[in-house]
Amino acid sequence: MIGAVYVVTDPGAPIPVLDQARAAARGGAWAVQLRDKTASDAEIARLAETLLAELAPGGLRVFVNDRVEVARATGADLHLGQGDGDPRAARERIAPGALLGLSVETVAQCAAIPEGVSYIGAGPVRATATKPDAAAPIGTDGLARIVAASPVPAIAIGGLTAGDAPALRRAGAAGMAVVSAVTRAPDPEAATRALVTAWRQR
């Protein structure tokens, strides 16, 4: 269910969000997440519908961030932050086959992960400019503690690059999520492919 590389789109990046997602898919990402705190639900829904039509048949998972009703209306997967509402209620609203992700920043939060959550986004591993309101960095040691406490697979996030893959795997992460490493790369497709290759190296 969980793959190596999960790309979160960036509306402020040099290339359009749809092109970011398409490049990530060509590069081997298993999932993309549409994250834009300023866009309307209608705008996010249009993006999700386009990506689901184009890329889901090839196996890509398309997530929306925080927008429960958009996920419900489009059939997209959903990711929630700690302050984005009740995961139990969200699980009941979205499609039965949709994946539900939840951001986790501390070991204590692992105890409150409800049934129905598919994976956690664990981090930030490092400080990152793409999410100014992020919690304090947890490092790979903190990641390992969260992985050990989580009842579901953990995807590491927060300022990550291909060079981090070995340490993240040693910490027990099921995969890695990135924003800038792909969306602001000169060649997002090649950047995604490099991340996938780095993750798979033993």
Buried (B, 14 or more C-beta within 10 A) or exposed (E): EBBBBBBBBBBEBEBEBBBBBBBBBBBBBBBBBBBBEEBEEEBBBBBBBBBBEBBBEEEBBBBBBBBBEBBBBBBBBBBBBBEBEEBEEBBEEBEEEBBBBBBBBBBEBBEEBBEBBBBBBBBBBBEBEBBEEBBEBBBBEBBBBBBEBBEBBBBBBBBBBBEBBEBBBEBBBBBBBBBBBBBBBEEBBBBBBBBBBBBEEE
